[in-house]
Amino acid sequence: MVASFGYMVEKLQEVGFFNFFLSYLLIFAVYYGSFVKSRVFGEKTDALGAIIAVVAAFYTMYYAANYLDLAALLGSFMPRLGIVLFAIVSMYLVASMATGMGGD
């Protein structure tokens, strides 16, 4: 079982799953989330925002594939972002417990 999982991860890495597809999903999610949250295209235009986010994410990935090493950039950025977000959430939890404003 372990050998088959390792083989699958190796094959996914060979076809660029981690370098391209996961980066694409992250960029798409950021674009789509910002379009939905800002309602820049109107109230009920989530489909339009999705289509534009798909195209914008592909353009971003095209630029990144030709001019940047996006996987290395995200690989160095995301762990730092995770640490910062963990620290912010931890401070919020401690402050909410100290002030008693955390809920019930």
N, C-alpha and C positions, 0 to 999 in steps of 0.2 A: 504494500500500500504506500509506504513512504517513497519507495523508488519511483512509483508511477506519478506521485505528486511532484517530486523533484523533476522528473522528466517533462511533465506538463508545464511547470514554471520555466524550465529551460527553453522549451519550444515557444512559449509565449514571448520570452525575451528575444528569441531569434527573429520572430516576425515583427517586433517593434511594439508589442502591446503596451509595455511599461513606458516606453519613450514617447509614443505617439498617442495611443488611444486614451490612456489615463490622463495625460496632459490635455488632450482635446476635451474630455468630459469635464475637467476642472474649469477650463476656460469657458466652455459652453454654459456651465452652471453659473459662473460669475456674470456673464453677459445676460443670460435669461433672468436670473434673480434681480439684477439691476433694472432690467426692462419692466418686469412685473411690479417691483416695488415702487419704481418712480412713475409708473403709468404714463410713460412718455408717448405711447401710441393710443391712448384713450383708456376707457374703463374696461371694455370687454374685448380686448384685442390680444389675448394671450397667444393665440395661434400665430398672429403676425410677429409678435415678439419672439416666439420660438423659431420661426423661419429665419428671421434676421439674426438671431443668436447662432443658429447653425452655420449660416454663411459667414458671419463675422469670426466665429471660432475656426472655420476652415481657412480663412484668410490669415488669421493669426498663426495657425499651425504652418501654413505655407511659408510665411515670413520667418518663423522660428526654424523651420527645417533648412532654409537656405542661408540664413544669416546669423542664427544663434544656436547655441546648444541648450535648448529649453529644458531638457531632462536634467542637465547638470545645474542649471539655474534654479529650477524648482527643488531639486534634491538638496541644495544647500540652503534654500530659503524656508522650506516647509518645516524642518525640525525646529528652526529658530522661532518661527511663527507659532508652532505648537507650544513651545516653552513659554512664550509671552502670553498666549491665550490661557494656558494653565495658571500662570501667575495672576492674571487679571481675575479669572473665575474664582481662584482661591481667596484672593483679597475680598472679593464681593461676598463670598460665603462667610468669611470671618467677620466682615463688617455687619452683615445682616444678622448673624447670630449675636454679636455684641450689642447691637442696638435694639434687637427684638422686632425688627421690621421684616422678618423673613417669611411671614405667612400667618398661620393660625395664631 
